[in-house]
Amino acid sequence: PIQAKNTNKDPGVIFCSNLSWSKHTEYITSKAYRILFLIQRIFSITSPTLTKKKLYQSLVLPILTYCSPVWRPFLLQDITALEKVQRRATKYIVNDSSLNYKDRLMKLNMLPLMYLLEIADIMFAVSSVKSPGVHFDIHNYITFSSSNTRSSSQFKLNHRLTNNNLTRHSYFYRLPTLWNSL
């Protein structure tokens, strides 16, 4: 007999049977910390800020954002774990212990990680609407508003109602809120 598994790893994303992303978050934060510590060992704290920022953006950030429209976390513990990686990275990059996280982000001209994940959600929608793929047509999952009033334009997305708590945090359920807030 085939054994049932609670988790399954598709290329780079860990799926759990309960649709929680905690295992995936643990996996990518661990991987991101390993790369960040490697960067810190090779490039001293006195290395140029721009060099350290570019290394973070090219080696660590892609790990934290890979396929994020699929798995973006909704539990506070997962969000905190992800943001903690960037907090630690900005401390290393800026090398100024007097600055708080917000000030470090402003100094580096960076966004909080959860904002980057929201941008990734919107960018995926835009690219899918502009050029639907052969195997995936986003129009099968979203609908634009048909009314055109002051409170609703033709470019607003309609919400699909769900009774299921597991799907409340899925991409196609959270997308209309993000899209309509633009």
C-alpha atoms as one frame of an Amber mdcrd trajectory, in Angstrom:
protein
   0.000   0.000   0.000   1.015   3.598  -0.650   1.837   5.566   2.483   0.050
   8.894   2.960   2.293  11.876   3.611   1.478  15.051   5.516   3.962  17.094
   3.500   5.091  17.050  -0.094   7.918  19.057  -1.649   7.254  20.299  -5.133
  10.230  22.099  -6.737  11.158  24.508  -3.969   7.809  24.647  -2.121   6.698
  22.384   0.739   2.962  21.660   0.685   1.219  20.390   3.832  -2.037  18.485
   3.856  -3.636  21.129   6.110  -2.508  23.964   3.744  -0.330  25.496   6.441
   2.903  27.033   5.224   4.798  26.707   8.514   7.001  23.815   7.320   7.846
  25.720   4.168   8.591  28.871   6.176  10.919  26.902   8.463  12.661  25.418
   5.440  13.264  28.695   3.596  14.231  30.709   6.684  16.785  28.036   7.548
  18.133  28.101   3.999  18.196  31.937   3.942  20.052  32.087   7.285  22.681
  29.646   5.980  23.342  31.864   2.956  23.291  35.048   5.064  25.828  33.584
   7.511  28.008  32.521   4.594  27.928  36.092   3.252  28.817  37.411   6.710
  31.791  35.051   6.957  33.142  36.017   3.551  32.388  39.757   3.605  33.330
  41.530   6.818  31.070  44.003   8.526  33.310  46.794   7.196  32.657  45.834
   3.561  30.819  48.505   1.550  27.126  48.772   2.345  26.160  48.616  -1.321
  28.069  45.354  -1.779  26.390  43.736   1.226  22.959  44.960   0.079  23.469
  43.558  -3.434  24.593  40.216  -1.996  21.484  40.058   0.201  19.191  41.008
  -2.684  20.729  38.533  -5.096  21.402  35.531  -2.834  19.024  35.651   0.164
  15.943  37.561  -0.989  15.178  35.188  -3.902  15.038  32.315  -1.400  12.500
  34.206   0.710  10.314  35.254  -2.224  10.466  32.229  -4.541   6.906  31.243
  -5.622   5.461  33.527  -2.945   2.042  33.916  -4.632   1.566  30.203  -3.967
   2.688  30.042  -0.353   2.531  33.542   1.187   2.149  32.976   4.930  -0.845
  34.105   6.942   0.136  32.981  10.451   1.823  35.674  12.522   4.583  33.286
  13.623   5.493  32.572   9.981   5.397  36.238   9.010   7.598  37.106  11.998
  10.071  34.334  11.140  10.442  35.618   7.577  10.738  39.249   8.586  13.335
  38.290  11.213  15.696  37.151   8.444  15.502  40.569   6.814  15.890  42.303
  10.188  19.117  40.419  10.804  20.328  41.096   7.261  19.705  44.848   7.516
  21.618  44.975  10.810  24.586  43.402   9.069  24.282  45.558   5.942  23.920
  48.923   7.696  26.243  48.133  10.632  24.625  50.788  12.811  23.140  49.396
  16.027  21.449  52.700  16.878  18.969  52.401  13.991  15.723  50.466  14.351
  14.392  48.187  11.603  12.230  50.861   9.957  15.130  53.333   9.849  17.467
  50.685   8.430  14.954  49.921   5.680  14.633  53.621   4.876  18.405  54.068
   4.818  18.760  51.099   2.451  15.728  52.136   0.366  14.096  48.731   0.945
  10.574  47.559   1.737   9.458  45.207   4.522   9.402  41.636   3.281   5.613
  41.267   3.503   5.222  44.278   1.176   7.524  42.558  -1.315   5.353  39.446
  -1.136   2.230  41.534  -1.780   3.929  43.160  -4.772   4.802  39.682  -6.064
   1.112  38.718  -5.783   0.035  41.752  -7.796   2.802  41.354 -10.373   1.810
  37.732 -10.951  -1.783  38.841 -11.554  -0.732  41.611 -13.948   1.532  39.339
 -15.981  -1.154  36.616 -16.081  -3.845  39.046 -17.247  -1.583  40.608 -19.896
  -0.463  37.294 -21.353  -2.435  34.238 -20.196  -0.489  31.015 -20.513  -1.464
  27.957 -22.480  -1.836  25.841 -19.336  -3.058  28.552 -16.969  -5.641  31.228
 -17.703  -6.155  33.522 -14.726  -9.567  34.532 -16.084 -10.840  31.117 -14.979
 -10.197  32.166 -11.373 -10.919  35.897 -11.195 -13.648  38.158 -12.541 -13.613
  41.890 -13.024 -16.524  44.016 -11.827 -19.162  44.678 -14.459 -20.459  47.857
 -12.805 -18.878  51.244 -13.306 -19.917  53.582 -10.496 -18.005  55.950  -8.245
 -17.465  53.209  -5.683 -16.764  50.455  -8.177 -14.867  50.595 -11.435 -14.604
  48.068 -14.220 -11.049  47.307 -13.080 -12.042  46.077  -9.609 -11.944  42.370
  -8.898 -14.940  40.524  -7.500 -14.501  38.455  -4.357 -15.349  34.803  -4.476
 -17.005  33.692  -1.292 -15.720  30.623   0.492 -16.963  28.624   3.434 -13.655
  26.894   3.865 -11.111  28.327   6.313  -8.289  26.578   4.456  -8.891  28.526
   1.259  -9.391  31.930   2.903  -5.657  32.589   2.662  -5.152  31.293  -0.853
  -3.895  33.495  -3.663  -7.218  33.900  -5.470  -9.034  34.792  -2.255  -6.518
  37.443  -1.109  -5.866  38.909  -4.589  -9.082  40.987  -4.905  -8.362  42.776
  -1.617  -4.842  43.643  -2.737  -5.895  44.579  -6.268  -8.845  46.724  -5.199
  -6.693  48.647  -2.710  -4.549  50.022  -5.562
